[in-house]
Structures are given as C-alpha cells and as structure tokens.
Amino acid sequence: MATRHKSAVKANRQTIKRTEHNRELRTKLRSGLKAIRAAIDSGDTAAAKASLSKTFSLIDKMSAKKIIHDNTAGRYKSRIVKKLTKKTATA
C-alpha cells in the first residue's frame, strides 16, 4: 500500500537520490583502489607512487562524506603503503 503523505513521498525521493549518489562515490573509490593495487602488483612502483597522493585524497574524501568509516580509510591507506613499501624493498 503506497503512502500518501507528502513528507513521506519527498523523503523517499531524497533517499533514492542519496543512495544513487553514494553508489557513484563508492564505485569511484573502488576503482581508484583497484587501479593503485594493480599498479603495485604489476611492479610499476613509479606509477603507484605517483598516484599514491591522489588515492589517499580520494580515500580521505570518502571518509569525510561517511561513505566509508574512518578506521576503514586508515586500514586502506595502511595496507597500500605496506604493499608499496614491500614491493620497492624487493625491487
């Protein structure tokens, strides 16, 4: 049964719009993470180091917008640096 309250209809519209926006942001974040991980795994440490600050900025923005939790952002950044450091040490 559909609701007829104007406020409920508007709230539903806002939820749909917000959900779509958050989904786009989450996709952008995941693509960025996938790109830097691929660069590290392929051994292209120069490209990975170049995109490091860009990726960190993206992670911080998503954390600030509450798309991901602050601790999750820290964990992502920590793991990227750890992986990059390990790759550069062996190279």
Secondary structure, 3 states (H helix, E strand, C coil): CCCCCHHHHHHHHHHHHHHHHHHHHHHHHHHHHHHHHHHHHCCCHHHHHHHHHHHHHHHHHHHHCCCCCHHHHHHHHHHHHHHHHHHHHHC
